[in-house]
Amino acid sequence: MPDTTGETGTQQPARRSFARWFVFGAITTVTGGLFALREYFHSRPTPGMIIPGAAEIPVGGSAIFQYPTPSDPCVLIRTGEDAYVAYSRICTHAACPVFYQASDNVLACPCHGGVYSVADGRVLQGPPPRALPRIRLEHRGATLFAIGVTQT
């Protein structure tokens, strides 16, 4: 049997045991870091943004805007005199843009026939695997703000 004692007479850990503990520590550290990043990015408040021209949209009409970044297209639909809904325009199936069809009161994706409900963004037809992300809205006086995104 090999001698595992050092000059001081204490037993040294075997290489295999050391490697196991090292790998276990590395995996634990990386996993903890990933959870910390997830919490950081999911808990950050999304800044509110004024949706210009919302009051000029007729009931049953729609407008396109970008939120939360300039590369995130959204659609705002006026469903009543003081009622609006907004969703991401990116289809959850193949990332094609969805379009509001006022005649059927749905959001439709022309790429593969996906259809979403205007009421809540759920899938009504086609291959999309989940509902459209909803943009949370808030009235502040006569101004309409986009204040967050809800993944459903």
N, C-alpha and C positions, 0 to 999 in steps of 0.2 A: 504494500500500500504506500502511495507517495506521501511524503512528509508535507503537511499543510500548516506547519507552525513556522512562524517568522522568527526573527532573531530574539524577540522578547518572550517567546514561548507561548504566545496566544494563538489560537486557531484562526486561520484565514478562511474567508468564504470561498467555496469552490467556484470556479469560473461559470459553470452552468447556472448555479444558484444566483450569482451576481447578474448574469445576463437576463434571467427571468425577471428579477426585481427591476432591472433597468427598463426592460420592455414594458412591464406593467406600469411603472411610473410614467413613462413617455406616453402611453395610451391614455392614462388617466389625465395627464396634463393637457393633451390635445383635446380630449372630450370636454373637459371643463372649459377650455378656451372657446370651443365651438358653442357651448351653451351660453357662455357670457356674451359672445357676439350676437347670437340669436336674440337674447333678451335686449341687448342694446338697440338692435335694428327694429325689433317689433314693439318696443315701448316708447320709441321716440315720437313725440307729438308731431303730427303733420300740420304745417302752418295753414291757417285759413287763407282763402283766396277769393276775392270778389269775382263773381261771374258777371261780366259786363253785358248789358242789354237784356237781362232776364225778364224785366218788366215789359219789354216790347214784344216778347214772343206771344203770339195768340194762343188761346186755349186750344189744345190739340196740336200745337206746333212744337218744333224742336230747334235746338242750336247745338253746334259743336264747340267744345272748349278743351283746353289741355289742363290736366291736373293729375297728380301733384307736381309733375315736371313738364316742361315744354314738349317732351317726347311721349307723353301719355294722353292719347286722345280719349275724350269722353263725350257723351251725348246727354243733353239736358232736355227733358220733355215737360211741357206745362200741361198737367192733367186737370187742372181746375183754376178758378180765378186766383186763388192763393196757394195752389198746390203744384209742387214740382217733384220730379224724380230724376236722378242722374245715375248713369252707369258708365263703366269703361266701354270703349268701342271695340275692344280687342276680344274676338271670339275665343272662348276657352278650349276650342277644339284645335284649330290650326292657325290662330293668331291673325285671321283675316278681319277687316273692319266690318262691324255690324251697322245696319242702317235702320232708322225708324220708319215703319210703314204705318202712317196715320190711318189709312183705310181699314187695316186689320188690327190696329192698336198693338203691334208687336215690334220687336227688334229682330231683324232677319240677317243672317249671314249668307251671302250669295255663293260662297265657295263650296259648301257641302250641304246646304239646306238646313242649317241650324236655325231654330226659331226660339226666341226668349220672350217671356212675359214682361210687359211694361210695368205691371203692378209690383212685382218683386224680383225680377231678373232671372227667375227659374227657367230651366229648359222646358220648352213645350214640345219640341220636335227635333229630330236629327241626332247627329253624333256628339254634340258637345257633352263633356263629362260632368260639368258643374255649371252653376249659375254664374252670371256676370258679376264681377265685383261692383258693389254699389257705392256711389259717392254720397257721403253724408252731407246734408245741406242744412243751413241755418239762416233764418231771416233775422236781420238786424235792421229794424226800421223798414225802409223800402228797398234795402240792399240784400241780395242773396249771396251767401258765402258757401263755398265748398270747404268743409272742415275736416274731412278724413275719408278713408277708404275702408269699406268692410268687405272682407273676403267671405264668401258664403260656401 
